[in-house]
Amino acid sequence: MRWTVLPGGVACLAAAGFLAACAGSVGGASERRVAMAPISFNEISGWASDRHAEALVAFRRSCPKLTSRPETRIATDGGTKTVAPAEWTRICDAAGAVRSGDDRAARLFFEGNFRPLIVQAPGKFTGYFEPDMRGSRAPSRLFTVPVYRRPSDLTAKPYYTRAEIEQGALKGQGLEIAWVQDPVSLFEVQVQGSGRVHLAEGGTLTLGFDGSNNRPYTAIGNVLIEMSVLSKGNATWPAIRDWLKRNPQQARDVMRKNERYIFFRDTRTASVTGAEGVPLTAQRSLAVDTSLTPYGTPIWIDTVRPVARKPGATEPYRRLTIAQDTGAAIVGPARGDVFFGSGPQAADWAGRMNSEGRAIVLVPNKN
């Protein structure tokens, strides 16, 4: 997961037990050199059997951004490649001509318009998801925890800390979007950077990232490890959340160790939007280091994910994803954070995923 910095983006923290902060950078590849080597599509394990039509849906969502922004710079085996908007237009027109749901045609599209480069660095893959909360548009004895929108006096300078905000620093300013029941759930939504509030009045409020208090992030997984409450091996988010809910008084102080506080806006949409500004696709959208890999880049990931309801068990996880989000903990050419979607299964996968693997970047193959 990642903390992002764009309005409408998703904020996130690395899923592996909230052990690292996630906050974003934006843009294309810099002059940083990346060790990459050519590989053929036939050498990519699992490539031929992937559902490429799903990845194509995600890629098409990036096309309006790719074709309208200035030229893209992407790290390659030869340094940095510049891709002009006209080239993206050609590629996106070809993507638009592929029949929906046709996996073979989608695979041929990617093979015909990109060349694969395997990153010569160890990969690390985590996950994030969209949490749900119960709440109301008005405070009550049940719903007492405010969800704040971005204050008008927020600048790039450090703002009130989490503790100061929770103790009432913003009270009375009319910044409350909603009130929720559970402070731990709100903390989780702040870490993930987006979420849904199922309103007591009926309907759903979709929250999107709208800035932070510019305070440093402290991973509470590390705090609990230092307290000898959890060991590093089992400091997954499900274990952290369970401890926080069983120890509400201590939980408040532990969560306040993380001074970073996230503000939200009502996105008035049904879908989660990443930092690229496009809707995210479950298990096909990836948060990346955008100083090396620009938004819209197809990336093959070869890793493992947790097996549902089997602690400690993993299964191969190989698929084509599209770079559509970012985060401060997402650093390096083979670092990715998979968006798993919403619901209990997505939460379980995201909360336990912390896997090694490899990344293969697909670079446009025309000059």
C-alpha positions as CSV (number, residue, x, y, z in Angstrom):
1,M,0.0,0.0,0.0
2,R,1.1,3.6,-0.3
3,W,0.6,7.2,0.9
4,T,0.1,9.1,-2.3
5,V,0.3,12.9,-2.7
6,L,-2.2,13.6,-5.5
7,P,-5.8,14.5,-4.8
8,G,-7.9,11.5,-5.8
9,G,-5.0,9.2,-5.3
10,V,-4.9,6.3,-2.9
11,A,-2.7,6.6,0.2
12,C,-1.0,3.4,1.3
13,L,1.4,1.6,3.6
14,A,3.3,-1.6,2.8
15,A,1.0,-4.4,3.6
16,A,3.5,-6.5,5.4
17,G,2.3,-5.8,8.9
18,F,2.4,-2.0,8.6
19,L,6.1,-2.2,8.9
20,A,6.9,0.6,6.4
21,A,5.3,3.8,5.4
22,C,3.8,4.5,2.0
23,A,3.7,8.0,0.6
24,G,4.0,8.9,-3.0
25,S,6.2,10.5,-5.6
26,V,4.9,11.2,-9.1
27,G,6.4,11.5,-12.6
28,G,8.3,9.4,-15.0
29,A,11.7,7.7,-14.9
30,S,14.7,9.7,-13.9
31,E,18.3,9.2,-14.9
32,R,18.8,6.5,-12.3
33,R,20.2,3.5,-14.0
34,V,18.4,0.2,-13.7
35,A,20.0,-3.2,-14.5
36,M,17.6,-4.8,-16.9
37,A,18.0,-7.6,-19.5
38,P,16.0,-8.6,-22.5
39,I,13.8,-11.7,-22.2
40,S,11.4,-13.3,-24.7
41,F,7.7,-13.7,-23.9
42,N,8.1,-17.4,-24.3
43,E,10.6,-17.5,-21.4
44,I,8.1,-15.8,-19.0
45,S,6.6,-18.5,-16.8
46,G,2.8,-18.3,-16.9
47,W,2.6,-15.7,-19.6
48,A,0.7,-17.7,-22.1
49,S,-2.0,-18.8,-19.6
50,D,-2.7,-15.4,-18.1
51,R,-6.0,-13.6,-18.6
52,H,-4.6,-10.8,-20.7
53,A,-8.0,-9.3,-21.4
54,E,-8.2,-8.3,-17.7
55,A,-4.9,-6.5,-17.9
56,L,-6.0,-4.8,-21.1
57,V,-9.0,-3.4,-19.4
58,A,-6.7,-1.8,-16.8
59,F,-4.3,-0.5,-19.5
60,R,-7.1,1.1,-21.4
61,R,-8.0,3.1,-18.3
62,S,-4.5,4.6,-18.4
63,C,-4.7,5.6,-22.0
64,P,-6.4,9.0,-21.6
65,K,-3.5,10.0,-19.3
66,L,-0.8,8.5,-21.5
67,T,-1.9,10.2,-24.6
68,S,-2.5,13.7,-23.1
69,R,0.5,14.2,-20.9
70,P,4.0,15.2,-22.0
71,E,6.5,12.6,-23.2
72,T,7.1,9.7,-20.9
73,R,10.6,8.6,-19.8
74,I,11.0,5.0,-18.7
75,A,14.1,3.1,-17.5
76,T,15.3,0.4,-19.9
77,D,18.3,-1.8,-20.5
78,G,19.9,1.0,-22.4
79,G,19.3,3.8,-19.9
80,T,16.2,5.8,-20.4
81,K,13.6,5.6,-23.2
82,T,11.4,8.6,-24.2
83,V,7.9,7.8,-25.4
84,A,6.1,10.6,-27.1
85,P,2.3,11.1,-26.7
86,A,1.9,10.2,-30.4
87,E,3.5,6.8,-29.7
88,W,1.1,6.2,-26.8
89,T,-1.8,7.2,-29.1
90,R,-0.8,4.6,-31.6
91,I,-0.5,1.9,-28.9
92,C,-3.8,2.9,-27.3
93,D,-5.6,2.9,-30.6
94,A,-4.4,-0.6,-31.1
95,A,-5.6,-1.5,-27.6
96,G,-9.0,-0.1,-28.4
97,A,-9.3,-2.3,-31.4
98,V,-9.0,-5.5,-29.4
99,R,-12.3,-7.2,-28.8
100,S,-13.4,-7.2,-25.2
101,G,-12.8,-10.4,-23.3
102,D,-10.5,-11.9,-26.0
103,D,-7.5,-13.1,-24.0
104,R,-5.6,-14.3,-27.1
105,A,-6.0,-11.0,-29.0
106,A,-5.1,-9.1,-25.8
107,R,-1.9,-11.2,-25.4
108,L,-1.0,-10.5,-29.1
109,F,-1.5,-6.8,-28.5
110,F,1.0,-6.7,-25.6
111,E,3.5,-8.9,-27.5
112,G,3.2,-6.8,-30.6
113,N,3.6,-3.4,-29.0
114,F,6.0,-4.0,-26.1
115,R,9.3,-5.8,-25.4
116,P,9.9,-7.4,-22.0
117,L,12.9,-6.5,-19.8
118,I,13.6,-8.4,-16.7
119,V,14.7,-6.3,-13.8
120,Q,18.1,-7.5,-12.4
121,A,17.2,-6.9,-8.8
122,P,15.3,-8.9,-6.2
123,G,11.6,-8.2,-6.2
124,K,9.4,-7.5,-3.3
125,F,5.6,-7.4,-3.5
126,T,3.0,-6.4,-0.9
127,G,-0.7,-5.6,-1.2
128,Y,-3.4,-3.1,-0.3
129,F,-7.2,-3.0,-0.4
130,E,-10.2,-0.8,0.1
131,P,-11.6,-1.1,3.7
132,D,-15.2,-0.7,4.8
133,M,-16.6,1.1,7.9
134,R,-20.0,1.8,9.5
135,G,-20.8,5.4,10.1
136,S,-23.2,8.3,9.8
137,R,-23.3,11.9,8.5
138,A,-24.1,13.1,12.0
139,P,-22.5,12.3,15.4
140,S,-24.3,10.1,17.9
141,R,-23.5,7.9,20.9
142,L,-22.6,5.1,18.5
143,F,-20.7,7.1,15.9
144,T,-18.2,9.4,17.7
145,V,-15.0,9.3,15.6
146,P,-14.8,12.2,13.0
147,V,-13.6,11.7,9.5
148,Y,-12.0,15.1,8.4
149,R,-11.8,16.7,5.0
150,R,-8.7,18.7,4.1
151,P,-8.4,21.9,6.2
152,S,-8.2,25.2,4.2
153,D,-5.1,26.3,6.1
154,L,-3.2,23.1,5.3
155,T,0.1,23.8,3.5
156,A,3.3,21.9,2.8
157,K,4.5,22.6,6.3
158,P,4.0,20.3,9.3
159,Y,0.5,20.5,10.6
160,Y,-1.2,19.3,13.8
161,T,-0.1,15.8,14.9
162,R,-2.4,12.8,15.0
163,A,-2.7,13.2,18.8
164,E,-3.5,16.9,18.5
165,I,-6.2,16.3,15.9
166,E,-7.7,13.4,17.8
167,Q,-7.8,15.6,21.0
168,G,-9.9,18.2,19.2
169,A,-7.5,20.6,17.3
170,L,-9.9,20.7,14.3
171,K,-13.2,20.6,16.3
172,G,-15.8,23.2,15.4
173,Q,-14.4,24.0,12.0
174,G,-17.1,22.1,10.1
175,L,-14.5,19.8,8.5
176,E,-16.3,16.5,9.4
177,I,-17.4,14.4,6.4
178,A,-18.8,11.7,8.6
179,W,-18.5,10.1,12.0
180,V,-17.6,6.4,12.4
181,Q,-17.7,3.9,15.2
182,D,-14.3,2.4,15.3
183,P,-11.0,4.4,15.6
184,V,-9.0,1.3,14.5
185,S,-11.0,1.0,11.3
186,L,-10.4,4.7,10.5
187,F,-6.7,4.2,11.1
188,E,-6.8,1.3,8.7
189,V,-8.6,3.5,6.0
190,Q,-6.0,6.2,6.5
191,V,-3.2,3.7,5.9
192,Q,-4.9,2.3,2.8
193,G,-5.7,5.8,1.6
194,S,-9.3,5.1,0.6
195,G,-12.4,3.4,1.9
196,R,-16.1,3.2,2.1
197,V,-18.5,4.3,4.9
198,H,-21.8,2.4,5.0
199,L,-24.1,5.1,6.3
200,A,-26.7,4.5,9.0
201,E,-29.0,6.8,7.0
202,G,-28.6,4.6,4.0
203,G,-26.2,4.7,1.1
204,T,-22.4,4.6,0.9
205,L,-19.8,7.3,1.2
206,T,-16.6,6.7,-0.8
207,L,-13.5,8.3,0.7
208,G,-10.5,9.4,-1.3
209,F,-7.1,10.7,-0.2
210,D,-7.0,14.5,0.0
211,G,-3.8,15.3,1.7
212,S,-1.8,14.6,5.0
213,N,-0.7,16.7,7.9
214,N,2.9,16.4,6.6
215,R,4.1,14.6,9.7
216,P,6.5,11.6,9.7
217,Y,5.1,8.2,9.4
218,T,5.8,5.7,12.1
219,A,4.9,2.0,11.4
220,I,3.0,0.7,14.3
221,G,4.0,-2.8,13.4
222,N,7.5,-1.9,14.5
223,V,6.1,-0.2,17.6
224,L,4.4,-3.5,18.6
225,I,7.5,-5.5,17.9
226,E,9.6,-3.1,20.1
227,M,6.9,-3.6,22.8
228,S,7.4,-7.4,22.5
229,V,3.7,-7.7,21.7
230,L,4.3,-9.2,18.3
231,S,7.3,-10.8,16.6
232,K,8.5,-9.6,13.3
233,G,7.4,-12.9,11.7
234,N,3.8,-12.5,12.6
235,A,3.4,-8.7,12.5
236,T,0.8,-8.9,9.8
237,W,-2.1,-6.4,9.7
238,P,-4.7,-9.0,10.8
239,A,-2.5,-9.6,13.9
240,I,-2.0,-5.9,14.5
241,R,-5.7,-5.1,14.1
242,D,-6.6,-7.9,16.5
243,W,-4.3,-6.6,19.2
244,L,-5.5,-3.0,18.7
245,K,-9.1,-4.1,19.1
246,R,-8.4,-6.2,22.2
247,N,-6.4,-3.4,23.9
248,P,-8.4,-0.2,23.1
249,Q,-6.6,2.0,25.7
250,Q,-3.1,1.0,24.7
251,A,-4.2,1.1,21.0
252,R,-4.9,4.8,21.1
253,D,-1.4,5.5,22.4
254,V,0.2,3.1,19.9
255,M,-1.6,4.6,16.9
256,R,-0.6,8.1,18.0
257,K,3.0,7.0,17.7
258,N,2.3,7.5,14.0
259,E,2.0,11.3,13.8
260,R,0.8,11.1,10.1
261,Y,-2.9,11.9,9.7
262,I,-4.8,11.6,6.4
263,F,-7.6,13.9,5.2
264,F,-10.3,12.6,2.9
265,R,-12.8,13.9,0.4
266,D,-16.1,12.4,-0.8
267,T,-15.1,11.1,-4.3
268,R,-18.8,10.6,-5.3
269,T,-17.7,7.6,-7.3
270,A,-18.2,3.9,-7.0
271,S,-14.6,3.0,-7.8
272,V,-11.2,3.4,-6.1
273,T,-8.9,5.9,-7.9
274,G,-5.1,5.6,-7.8
275,A,-2.5,8.3,-7.9
276,E,-2.5,8.2,-11.8
277,G,-6.1,9.5,-11.5
278,V,-7.8,6.4,-13.0
279,P,-10.0,3.8,-11.5
280,L,-8.0,0.8,-10.1
281,T,-8.6,-2.7,-11.2
282,A,-8.5,-5.4,-8.6
283,Q,-5.4,-7.6,-9.0
284,R,-4.3,-5.8,-12.1
285,S,-3.4,-2.3,-10.8
286,L,0.1,-2.0,-9.2
287,A,1.7,0.7,-7.1
288,V,5.3,1.4,-8.3
289,D,8.3,3.6,-7.9
290,T,7.4,6.3,-10.5
291,S,10.9,7.8,-10.4
292,L,11.8,4.7,-12.4
293,T,8.6,3.4,-13.9
294,P,5.9,5.8,-15.2
295,Y,2.2,5.3,-14.8
296,G,0.6,3.1,-17.5
297,T,3.5,0.8,-17.8
298,P,2.6,-2.9,-18.0
299,I,4.6,-5.0,-15.5
300,W,4.6,-8.8,-15.2
301,I,5.0,-9.9,-11.6
302,D,6.2,-13.4,-10.7
303,T,5.7,-14.0,-7.0
304,V,3.5,-15.8,-4.4
305,R,0.5,-14.7,-2.4
306,P,-1.1,-16.1,0.8
307,V,-3.6,-18.9,0.5
308,A,-7.0,-18.0,1.8
309,R,-7.7,-19.2,5.4
310,K,-4.4,-21.1,5.5
311,P,-1.9,-19.2,7.7
312,G,1.7,-19.5,6.4
313,A,0.7,-21.2,3.1
314,T,1.4,-19.5,-0.3
315,E,0.5,-20.1,-3.9
316,P,2.2,-18.9,-7.2
317,Y,1.0,-15.5,-8.2
318,R,2.0,-14.6,-11.8
319,R,0.2,-12.0,-13.8
320,L,0.3,-8.9,-15.9
321,T,-0.4,-5.7,-14.0
322,I,-0.4,-2.0,-14.9
323,A,1.4,0.8,-13.0
324,Q,-1.4,3.0,-11.7
325,D,-0.5,4.0,-8.2
326,T,2.6,4.9,-6.1
327,G,3.8,5.3,-2.5
328,A,6.8,6.3,-0.4
329,A,7.5,2.7,0.6
330,I,7.4,1.6,-3.0
331,V,11.1,2.2,-3.8
332,G,13.1,0.4,-6.4
333,P,12.6,-1.1,-9.9
334,A,11.3,-4.4,-8.7
335,R,9.1,-3.2,-5.9
336,G,5.3,-3.4,-6.3
337,D,2.1,-3.1,-4.2
338,V,-0.9,-5.0,-5.6
339,F,-4.4,-3.6,-5.3
340,F,-6.6,-6.5,-4.3
341,G,-9.9,-4.7,-4.3
342,S,-12.4,-4.7,-1.5
343,G,-14.0,-7.2,0.8
344,P,-12.8,-9.8,3.4
345,Q,-10.8,-11.9,0.9
346,A,-9.0,-8.8,-0.4
347,A,-8.3,-7.7,3.1
348,D,-6.8,-11.1,4.0
349,W,-4.6,-11.2,0.9
350,A,-3.4,-7.6,1.4
351,G,-2.8,-7.9,5.1
352,R,-0.6,-11.0,4.8
353,M,1.2,-10.5,1.5
354,N,4.9,-9.8,1.8
355,S,6.6,-11.8,-1.0
356,E,9.8,-12.0,-2.9
357,G,9.8,-12.4,-6.6
358,R,10.8,-10.8,-9.9
359,A,9.4,-8.0,-12.1
360,I,9.4,-7.8,-15.9
361,V,8.8,-4.4,-17.3
362,L,7.1,-4.1,-20.8
363,V,8.6,-1.2,-22.7
364,P,7.1,0.2,-26.0
365,N,9.0,-1.4,-28.8
366,K,8.8,1.3,-31.5
367,N,11.1,4.3,-31.8
